Amino acid sequence: MEEKIEQAYLYDFYGELLNEHQRKIYEDFVFNDLSLGEIADEEGISRQGVHDMVKRCTKTLEGYESKLHLIEKFQTARGMVTKIHTLTKEFYKNHDEAVLEEIEQISNQILEEL
């Protein structure tokens, strides 16, 4: 996954676990696309301090993901829902009962994982 997208997912799922200062810097870097220098000027800290903060936050958020796997579960469920969507279109074209059974299996799997 592209680094910025991965950082955005990490923040979306676990960002509230960062303190306010960490969130501000991480949001400015990831979402507002500010440079390290711009953030450093705004926050009154060094460019290196901003870099270290972003690295530390990313590592912290990755630690949460390695323990909780919320992003992994979300992406798996999203893939299954996409598959259901595709199978639904196929069913409407062919009226194949096997497709309905596959949709039911996938939906049951999603429910079990929740």
C-alpha positions in Angstrom: 0.0 0.0 0.0 1.3 3.5 -0.8 2.8 5.1 2.3 0.4 8.1 2.5 -2.6 5.9 2.0 -1.4 3.5 4.7 -0.8 6.5 7.1 -4.3 7.8 6.3 -5.9 4.4 7.2 -3.8 4.1 10.3 -4.9 7.6 11.4 -8.6 6.9 10.5 -8.7 3.8 12.7 -6.3 4.7 15.5 -5.7 8.5 15.4 -7.9 9.2 18.4 -5.3 7.3 20.5 -2.7 9.9 19.8 -2.5 13.0 22.0 -3.7 16.4 20.6 -0.2 17.6 19.7 0.6 14.4 17.8 -2.7 14.4 16.0 -2.1 18.0 14.8 1.3 17.3 13.4 0.3 14.0 11.9 -2.8 15.5 10.3 -0.8 18.4 8.9 1.7 16.0 7.4 -0.6 13.3 6.1 -3.9 15.1 5.2 -2.9 18.7 4.8 0.2 17.8 2.8 2.4 20.3 4.6 6.1 19.9 4.4 8.2 19.2 7.5 9.5 22.7 7.3 6.1 24.3 7.2 4.9 22.2 10.1 8.1 23.1 12.0 7.6 26.8 11.5 3.9 26.5 12.5 4.6 24.5 15.6 7.8 26.3 16.7 9.9 23.1 16.6 12.7 21.8 14.4 12.2 20.1 11.1 13.9 17.1 12.6 11.5 17.2 15.5 8.5 17.1 13.1 10.1 14.2 11.2 10.7 12.2 14.4 7.2 12.9 15.6 5.7 11.6 12.3 7.9 8.5 12.5 7.0 7.9 16.1 3.3 8.4 15.5 3.4 6.0 12.5 5.2 3.4 14.5 2.7 3.7 17.4 -0.3 3.4 15.0 1.3 0.4 13.2 1.7 -1.2 16.7 -2.0 -0.8 17.3 -2.8 -2.3 13.9 -0.4 -5.3 14.6 -2.4 -6.0 17.8 -5.9 -5.2 16.7 -5.9 -5.8 12.9 -8.9 -3.4 12.4 -7.6 -2.2 9.0 -6.9 -5.7 7.8 -10.4 -6.8 8.9 -11.9 -3.7 7.2 -10.1 -4.4 3.9 -11.2 -8.1 4.0 -14.8 -7.2 4.6 -14.6 -4.5 1.9 -13.3 -7.1 -0.6 -16.1 -9.5 0.3 -18.7 -6.8 -0.1 -17.3 -6.0 -3.6 -17.5 -9.7 -4.4 -21.1 -9.8 -3.3 -21.8 -6.8 -5.5 -20.2 -8.6 -8.5 -22.1 -11.8 -7.8 -25.4 -9.9 -7.5 -24.9 -8.5 -10.9 -24.1 -11.9 -12.2 -27.2 -13.4 -10.6 -29.5 -10.8 -12.2 -28.0 -11.7 -15.6 -28.1 -15.5 -15.3 -30.5 -16.3 -12.4 -28.0 -18.9 -11.2 -29.0 -20.3 -7.8 -25.3 -21.3 -7.2 -24.5 -17.6 -7.2 -27.1 -17.0 -4.5 -25.5 -19.7 -2.4 -22.1 -18.1 -2.8 -23.5 -14.7 -1.8 -25.0 -16.3 1.3 -21.7 -17.9 2.2 -19.8 -14.7 1.9 -22.4 -12.7 3.9 -22.3 -15.3 6.6 -18.5 -15.1 6.7 -18.7 -11.3 7.1 -21.1 -11.6 9.9 -18.9 -14.2 11.7 -15.9 -11.9 11.5 -17.8 -9.0 13.0 
